[in-house]
Amino acid sequence: KTHIPGDTTIWFCGAFWAAPATGADSKAGTVVHEHSHSDANTDDLTYGQTNARALATSKPDQAVRNADNYEYYAGG
């Protein structure tokens, strides 16, 4: 596990700086995704909009624990 509950330090890589500021898979979405690990104790159960939407439909109890679902719910 690369994130520690309660730790709000985020280390950004090159892909972050190349991403658009807003929208899907953006800088804003990445910040929401990464902060959800410490603020909501989420995990990375699946990645991407299609997979996050499928998880929300088929297993909503898992979707509420998935960081990408937080990102896309927030508008990323």
C-alpha positions as CSV (number, residue, x, y, z in Angstrom):
1,K,0.0,0.0,0.0
2,T,1.5,3.3,-1.0
3,H,-0.7,5.6,1.0
4,I,-0.9,5.9,4.8
5,P,-4.3,6.8,6.3
6,G,-4.1,10.3,7.7
7,D,-1.1,11.3,5.7
8,T,-2.1,14.1,3.2
9,T,1.3,14.3,1.5
10,I,0.9,13.8,-2.3
11,W,3.9,13.4,-4.5
12,F,3.2,14.3,-8.1
13,C,4.9,12.7,-11.1
14,G,5.4,13.9,-14.6
15,A,2.0,12.6,-15.8
16,F,0.3,15.0,-13.3
17,W,2.0,18.0,-14.8
18,A,1.1,17.0,-18.4
19,A,-2.6,16.5,-17.5
20,P,-5.3,19.1,-18.2
21,A,-6.2,21.3,-15.3
22,T,-9.9,20.1,-15.1
23,G,-12.0,17.4,-16.5
24,A,-11.5,13.6,-16.7
25,D,-8.1,12.4,-15.6
26,S,-7.0,16.0,-14.8
27,K,-4.9,17.6,-12.2
28,A,-8.0,18.5,-10.2
29,G,-9.3,14.9,-10.5
30,T,-5.9,13.5,-9.4
31,V,-5.9,15.7,-6.3
32,V,-9.4,14.5,-5.4
33,H,-8.4,10.9,-6.0
34,E,-5.2,11.1,-4.0
35,H,-6.8,13.0,-1.1
36,S,-9.6,10.4,-0.9
37,H,-7.0,7.8,0.2
38,S,-6.4,9.7,3.4
39,D,-9.6,11.6,3.9
40,A,-12.0,8.7,3.0
41,N,-9.7,5.8,3.4
42,T,-10.2,4.7,-0.2
43,D,-8.3,2.1,-2.1
44,D,-7.5,1.6,-5.8
45,L,-10.0,-1.2,-6.6
46,T,-10.2,-0.2,-10.3
47,Y,-9.1,2.6,-12.6
48,G,-10.8,4.6,-15.4
49,Q,-14.2,6.0,-16.0
50,T,-15.7,2.9,-17.6
51,N,-14.5,0.6,-14.8
52,A,-15.6,3.0,-12.1
53,R,-19.0,3.3,-13.6
54,A,-19.3,-0.5,-13.9
55,L,-18.2,-0.9,-10.3
56,A,-20.8,1.7,-9.1
57,T,-23.5,-0.2,-11.0
58,S,-22.6,-3.8,-10.1
59,K,-21.0,-3.3,-6.6
60,P,-21.9,0.0,-5.1
61,D,-20.5,-1.1,-1.7
62,Q,-17.1,-1.4,-3.3
63,A,-17.5,1.8,-5.4
64,V,-17.8,3.9,-2.3
65,R,-14.3,2.6,-1.3
66,N,-12.7,3.2,-4.7
67,A,-10.6,6.4,-5.2
68,D,-11.4,6.8,-8.9
69,N,-15.2,6.8,-8.1
70,Y,-14.5,9.8,-5.9
71,E,-12.6,11.5,-8.7
72,Y,-15.3,11.0,-11.3
73,Y,-18.1,11.9,-8.8
74,A,-16.4,15.2,-8.1
75,G,-16.5,16.0,-11.8
76,G,-13.1,14.8,-13.0
